Amino acid sequence: MNLEIEYLTYRKVKQLMESGYRRLIIPIGALEPHGPHLPLGTDNLIPLSLAREVAPEIKALIAPPIHYGVTNSLVGYAGSSRVDPETLKLFLIDIIKGFRLSGFKTFIIMNGHGGNIIPIKEALAKLWTEDAIRSIAVHWWIEVEGIKQEVFGEAGGHAGIDETAMIIATYPDIVERPPEDELKNEIIVLSRGYETYPSAGTIILYKADEGSPKYNAEFAKRFYDRVVAHIKKLLISLINRIERR
């Protein structure tokens, strides 16, 4: 059953809501480079895939993704884009208020991009304190740090082993396989000692010698399945708690 509302008539959405689908997942990401091997829309594709997996389990419909996010050092690379944090915050507030008028009761933001975290937090806090609108934000790559260690035995990174695995598991045909030296030339390690604008690389690792992209479909599927199972369990627990308030 398709739960993405942009592909449904309003009558079908109404029928689903009347049958209990009163929760709405809003995937959100960004357009920015993810090395020479992953698409610019990686941060959009992963949250949408997760939304499709979890929506039936929590009786949620799925809103069209917000494809543009708060990108800083990686903006300027070909095809990248950005919005101001305040713009994203206000846009998200307006979107949720509009959907609230449709009758949705609880909102789940499935976020795939680090630059969006603060605007999302500020938007959802404002919606709760001023309008009593319930919401949950999931920043998937942070939530599954432990699973990365269990499956890969190492930390992840921007366009690293974790995001690469998620795209291989869901959209394998759009993953490029450049020569190893091209990948290495794009890698930098996150440091508190310096910054560059633009970023000196489009693959940003969190730890030295950990998290480089790997092309292993078996490990990718194992990681993806573990992530999906964890996010489902997390959302079921959180929804049960906040909807009792």
Secondary structure, 3 states (H helix, E strand, C coil): CCCEHHHCCHHHHHHHHHCCCCEEEEEECCCCCECCCECCCHHHHHHHHHHHHHHHHHCEEECCCECCCCCCCCCCCCCCCCCCHHHHHHHHHHHHHHHHHHCCCEEEEEECCHHHHHHHHHHHHHHHHHHCCEEEEEEHHHHCHHHHHHHHCCCCEECCHHHHHHHHHHCHHHCCCCCHHHHHHHEEECCCCCCCCCCCCCEEECECCECCCCCCHHHHHHHHHHHHHHHHHHHHHHHHHHCCC
